[in-house]
Structures are given as C-alpha cells and as structure tokens.
Amino acid sequence: MEVIALLALTARTELFPTLAATGLSPSQIVLLVVILGLSAAMILSARRRRSRDGHSPRAYAREQVARLREEAEVKEDLEAVLG
C-alpha cells in the first residue's frame, strides 16, 4: 500500500509539468511509470543473463574463429601426412 502511495506522490502533476501538459490523470501517470520501470528491469535482466551465459555476439565470434583455426590445423596436418 505504501508503494502505491509513493507512486501517487511521484505522479503529482506539479512534479512533472511535461506529463501534466499531456492531460493524463495521476493514475495513468502511475501506470506509465510502473510499466516503464518493469520494462527497464526486464531488459536489464535479459542483458545480464545473456552476458552471463556467454551467448553474446563476441563469444560466438570467438568460438567461430577458434573452430576455423582448428580446421586449418587439421588440414595442414593432413597435407603434411599425405605429402
């Protein structure tokens, strides 16, 4: 209940004159703030999870370069053996 009261306080039109000019009611402003906060939290969580798991584009590029190097080494070894 305190959270709702705090959000209602932050949504007062005197504190955000730009939002007051849009004609939104205080409850709509609170809803907008909550949605933006949840969206930001989800985006940050997804970024942390992706970087922690190693599925970043940089990690993928490193894996591909390592695979290509290994293939080149195998090819060189086969050419040396076959002469």
C-alpha positions in Angstrom: 0.0 0.0 0.0 2.9 2.3 0.8 4.3 1.7 -2.7 1.1 2.9 -4.3 1.0 6.0 -2.1 4.6 6.7 -3.1 3.9 6.3 -6.8 0.9 8.5 -6.5 3.1 11.2 -4.8 5.6 11.0 -7.6 2.9 11.2 -10.2 1.7 14.6 -9.0 1.3 17.0 -11.8 3.4 19.7 -10.1 6.4 17.4 -10.1 6.2 16.6 -13.8 4.9 19.6 -15.7 5.5 17.9 -19.0 3.3 15.0 -18.1 0.7 17.4 -16.8 0.6 19.1 -20.2 -0.3 15.7 -21.8 -3.7 15.6 -20.0 -3.0 12.3 -18.3 -4.7 11.6 -15.0 -2.5 10.8 -12.0 -3.5 7.1 -12.1 -2.5 6.9 -15.8 0.9 8.5 -14.9 1.4 6.0 -12.1 0.6 3.2 -14.6 3.0 4.6 -17.1 5.8 4.8 -14.5 5.2 1.2 -13.4 5.2 -0.1 -17.0 8.4 1.8 -17.8 10.1 0.5 -14.6 9.1 -3.1 -15.3 10.3 -2.8 -18.9 13.7 -1.5 -17.8 14.0 -4.2 -15.2 13.2 -6.9 -17.8 15.7 -5.5 -20.3 18.5 -5.3 -17.7 17.8 -8.8 -16.5 17.9 -10.2 -20.0 21.2 -8.4 -20.7 22.8 -9.8 -17.5 21.5 -13.3 -18.3 22.8 -13.2 -21.9 26.2 -12.0 -20.9 26.5 -14.4 -18.0 25.6 -17.4 -20.3 28.2 -16.4 -22.8 25.7 -16.1 -25.7 26.9 -12.7 -26.7 27.9 -11.9 -30.3 31.6 -11.6 -29.2 31.6 -15.0 -27.6 30.0 -16.5 -30.8 32.6 -14.8 -33.0 35.5 -16.2 -30.7 34.1 -19.7 -31.0 33.9 -19.5 -34.8 37.4 -18.2 -35.1 38.7 -21.0 -32.8 36.8 -23.6 -34.9 38.2 -22.2 -38.1 41.8 -22.3 -36.7 41.3 -25.9 -35.6 40.1 -26.9 -39.1 43.0 -25.1 -40.7 45.4 -27.0 -38.4 43.8 -30.4 -39.2 44.0 -29.6 -42.9 47.7 -28.7 -42.6 48.4 -31.9 -40.7 46.6 -34.0 -43.4 48.6 -32.3 -46.1 51.8 -33.0 -44.3 50.9 -36.6 -43.8 49.8 -37.1 -47.4 52.8 -35.3 -48.6 
